[in-house]
Amino acid sequence: MSQKNADTPQTATEKGYTIDPEFKSLFSEMPPEQYAELKASIDKEGIRDDLVVGEWEGKSILLDGHTRDRICDDLKIKDIPICRLSFPGRHEAKMWVLQNQFTRRNMTPFQRIEVALQFEDHYAKQAKENRERGVSLNSSKGIVVVEEIAKLAKTSPDTVKKVKKILKRESVPKIAEAINALRRDDDGVSIHGVSEMIRKIDEAEKPTDSKKTKAKPNKKASSQEVEKKMDNTISSLDRFEKNLPKKNDRIYFYDKIIKWAKGKKQTKKRSSQ
């Protein structure tokens, strides 16, 4: 658990913290118009909210306030209010950043899921550890990763799956444009709608051969063909029997057919068991 230093918040004449690319990447870029508004506000009234710096293993890393830090650089502001929090390690600091984002009221549903997905590795690790200890999924400690992410983002597991599928297609220009619209919460753009767009694109890209349905065999025609072959066989046997000169030969002939038929029946019966 993190704890606040006794002498915070404090004002620093020098930054006294490092910008870590991983922590910076946890936050989406502020749109230009919002950035301009915040910059004008800070220029006029100063910084209202402290920057949050995490400290562990002798490091001081900026956790929250990357946009304000950039504005301070633009405006040459050196007196920056800082709140310092101590953590056991990097993982705990990252978890704090991600959970802290959920306190922001202006997050769109898509953004909430994006943030929650940052916990995927954490939950997957917990689930693996539980499996190794033999913890049942039905127990209070059982973890299903997608369900944990859904609970965190206050949405359904199905919606989480849709967002994961959408994000995997971000390299497609049309989908990338839709993702940006979801992040902005544009009217008329929904997670379900973009998911349907991907489904239709996938359908259109399927090979044409796969769309052709194979002709089903005509059962009636097939049955008639078998019946015809049976009649031909019986006729052939009948002609063969009539050509036998002696009565005993004919009896022997039918005995052989009956014995062969019984053998076939037994074989079929064993194979079906």
Stockholm file with secondary structure:
# STOCKHOLM 1.0

chainA/1-273         MSQKNADTPQTATEKGYTIDPEFKSLFSEMPPEQYAELKASIDKEGIRDDLVVGEWEGKSILLDGHTRDRICDDLKIKDIPICRLSFPGRHEAKMWVLQNQFTRRNMTPFQRIEVALQFEDHYAKQAKENRERGVSLNSSKGIVVVEEIAKLAKTSPDTVKKVKKILKRESVPKIAEAINALRRDDDGVSIHGVSEMIRKIDEAEKPTDSKKTKAKPNKKASSQEVEKKMDNTISSLDRFEKNLPKKNDRIYFYDKIIKWAKGKKQTKKRSSQ
#=GR chainA/1-273 SS CCEECTTCSEEESSCCCBCCHHHHHTSCCCCHHHHHHHHHHHHHHCCCSCEEEEEETTEEEEEECHHHHHHHHHTTCCCEEEEEEECSSHHHHHHHHHHHHTTCTTCCHHHHHHHHGGGHHHHHHHHHHHHHTTCCTTSTTCCCHHHHHHHHHTSCHHHHHHHHHHHHTTTSHHHHHHHHHHHHTCTTCCHHHHHHHHHHHHHHHSCHHHHSCCCCCCHHHHHHHHHHHHHHHHHHHHHHHHTCCSHHHHHHHHHHHHHHHHHHHHHHHHHHC
#=GC SS_cons         CCEECTTCSEEESSCCCBCCHHHHHTSCCCCHHHHHHHHHHHHHHCCCSCEEEEEETTEEEEEECHHHHHHHHHTTCCCEEEEEEECSSHHHHHHHHHHHHTTCTTCCHHHHHHHHGGGHHHHHHHHHHHHHTTCCTTSTTCCCHHHHHHHHHTSCHHHHHHHHHHHHTTTSHHHHHHHHHHHHTCTTCCHHHHHHHHHHHHHHHSCHHHHSCCCCCCHHHHHHHHHHHHHHHHHHHHHHHHTCCSHHHHHHHHHHHHHHHHHHHHHHHHHHC
//
